Amino acid sequence: MLGPDVVVVEQAGFFLGQNHDPASSIGESLEQRFLLCDLCPAESTQQARHTTKKPWESALRSPFGRFLERVSAKWPRFIPEPVTFARYRTKSAWDGRKRSSAATDPQLVARSTPKASTVGNVSTTSPLEQVPTLANDLLRVEEQLQSAVATDNELLQDIAAHLISAGGKRVRPGFCITASAAASQDFTPTELDVILGAVAVELVHQGSLYHDDVMDSAETRRTVESVNSKWGNHQAILAGDFLLGRASEIAASLGVEVAGLLASTISQLCDGQVRELEYVYRIDRTEESYLKSIDGKTASLLAAACRIGGIVGGIERDRIDHLTTFGRAYGMAFQVIDDILDLTATDEELGKPAGNDMIEGVYTLPVIRAMAHGEVGPSLQQLLGRPIDTTARDEARDLVRSSGALKSAHADARRYADQANDALRSFADTAGGSALKAAADHLVDKVEKLIV
């Protein structure tokens, strides 16, 4: 543990991170090092775990770090507050300041406190929310999210912070944080780098929501007015891009592998979304095209969340691969369950319009299977294949429900959850592994009663 005399460098709210192991298969395309990461010497994750040498110490010993130190001492006016390029604080002082302010900010507490919720009288509270240290860690995530969108452009900051301030379950940060502790026998407060990794993942998710709402012409998101509805499509798209840029900046501070992984994930998100758009209003959409789409637009980001947690948390390389497999399989189950809920839950339960996928011409796994059903398929195909109103949507939902397609899709979600749990065998006796396994089981259990 660092003593109070250890100095850290904070750049625009983000810490200089160390380069981890060379990029693996997910991030192989990014071979050039980022300038920010070049301030620190290349050290493997395992080496870092067995030495007192820290990345920010290396940064200060680098020529550029020493130059900044001299400039800040001699000419402080060149590094004005609060927009500081490099501020020097002890690690203990920084952690104490951050944790204290987060714990006493009622807005941050409200956004990060798990809220009991139900869908059709079935609790949707995730087992991850029972992890004893997660609530405080998510408080730190909330604070860092607000810092990440801070800018002197007040309009851009208002737009970028809109959905962050609306709250959310922070599913992806929760998995990143829990995955970082997957090899631990007990939970302890999370290291700052893990918090920043969780923030980077959540910013990518937030940016994708801004873009999704533009494409869907959505009017609400998380029970508040959508960004595109409040400010316009152009502003929403640019704010979404801003969030992706901030995510990339944080990822670069955590090392070249994390940066490459996040860049690859953003590409996969786009690929998955384009695959979905390719089949809008097409009743000939296949299960294969659907699965490829959700692998890109949903599963890739959950896989990245778990992998980043493992990388920054210093977990062994082969076990990081297991966490990645878990995250991807969980993500597939997550999206199938979400698509089932779109056909079974209410607007209030979802926090967005129910049945909106069919109105937008996005035919998900239950709908695809219902259209292939011998009895209801022809009637459903006659309704779909073009824009529909809410009356036709309700009729189509009834047909899907009567076809048995919901139970069939739920069985697939269960299969993906089983795959996720199989990937956790090397973490069977750990606190983090047990929490991840419980989350996968809960995901498919929570809607089982709705489709009986």
Summary of the structure (lengths in Angstrom):
residues: 452
radius of gyration: 22.7
end to end distance: 52.4
largest distance: 81.0
contacts: 1582
relative contact order: 0.11
helix: 66%
strand: 4%
